[in-house]
Amino acid sequence: MSVAEPTGHPWPRLTRRPRPRGCAANRCPRRPWAIRSRWWTRWGDGSPGGNAHPDHPDFLAFVPAPGTVTGVLGATLATGFAVPTGWRFTGEVSGAVESATVRWLAELLGLPPGTSGLFVSGGSTANLTALTAARDALVGTEARGATAYFSDQTHFSVPRALHLLGIGEDRVRILPSDAHRRIRLAELRRRVAEDRRRGLRPFLVVANAGTTATGDVDPLPELAAFCRAEGLWLHVDGAFGAPPR
Ligand SMILES: Cc1ncc(COP(=O)(O)O)c(C=O)c1O
């Protein structure tokens, strides 16, 4: 293959110059297939073992799931077709696959008909997306005085998302959890009332359906009733615990 070089571009000179020793390009394997076969042998023996390798048979648990054959097939197809999936117009089929899969997941999780959703890259982006919806729906983009509540067992991506949305530490209430590492409802009620008295605008409670550290679940029905009565948005972070339901 020949590639036209732009006139005066230093590229040909640079590529002919010997690379310094230790430069990353010089450390690239000459025969990568040989390395790969050695890797597969070791993997088959189980020698890497342990929790550091999510794709290892000895691996017990962590956030990334082990790879599956279906996953490989799906990723291969997606890479091969390289459809821009940012909006339905350019990715009609992938949009339809997303809608159908969201419907299946909603059913598996026991969510009511009419539930909608979308796939994002992971839990942090999911939290950011959901909290953006909450902010826009209840307090607008300025979010003046908007305050949010969750337990000290909540994943750090939640306060980080709020920070990105313009809701800083002074309006984020991290409540101490109880002996079962669940949010304390009485304390939540007290803090919301106190903030209202101070002229702030409570708008959001984040609950955990499986905390990252211990997998504990906040009292969801009670929180739902409280949020409904108080006009608050209830976001349930199920990144860790919803799938096993
Ligand atoms: C409860 C919970 N929420 C959010 C996240 C963030 O997910 P991700 O690492 O996919 O961004 C995690 C990750 O451990 C989590 O356990």
The ligand as an SDF file (V2000), in Angstrom:
LIG
                    3D

 16 16  0  0  0  0  0  0  0  0999 V2000
  -23.5180    0.5400   43.1070 C   0  0  0  0  0  0  0  0  0  0  0  0
  -22.5870    1.0100   42.0290 C   0  0  0  0  0  0  0  0  0  0  0  0
  -22.9170    2.0780   41.2960 N   0  0  0  0  0  0  0  0  0  0  0  0
  -22.0980    2.5400   40.3160 C   0  0  0  0  0  0  0  0  0  0  0  0
  -20.9110    1.9120   40.0260 C   0  0  0  0  0  0  0  0  0  0  0  0
  -20.0260    2.4590   38.9350 C   0  0  0  0  0  0  0  0  0  0  0  0
  -20.0310    1.5860   37.8630 O   0  0  0  0  0  0  0  0  0  0  0  0
  -18.9030    1.6590   36.7160 P   0  0  0  0  0  0  0  0  0  0  0  0
  -17.6360    1.2230   37.3570 O   0  0  0  0  0  0  0  0  0  0  0  0
  -19.4270    0.7390   35.6740 O   0  0  0  0  0  0  0  0  0  0  0  0
  -18.8530    3.0740   36.2310 O   0  0  0  0  0  0  0  0  0  0  0  0
  -20.5330    0.7940   40.7570 C   0  0  0  0  0  0  0  0  0  0  0  0
  -19.2620    0.1170   40.5030 C   0  0  0  0  0  0  0  0  0  0  0  0
  -18.7750   -0.6280   41.3070 O   0  0  0  0  0  0  0  0  0  0  0  0
  -21.3860    0.3270   41.7930 C   0  0  0  0  0  0  0  0  0  0  0  0
  -21.0690   -0.7350   42.5390 O   0  0  0  0  0  0  0  0  0  0  0  0
  1  2  1  0
  2  3  1  0
  2 15  2  0
  3  4  2  0
  4  5  1  0
  5  6  1  0
  5 12  2  0
  6  7  1  0
  7  8  1  0
  8  9  2  0
  8 10  1  0
  8 11  1  0
 12 13  1  0
 12 15  1  0
 13 14  2  0
 15 16  1  0
M  END
$$$$
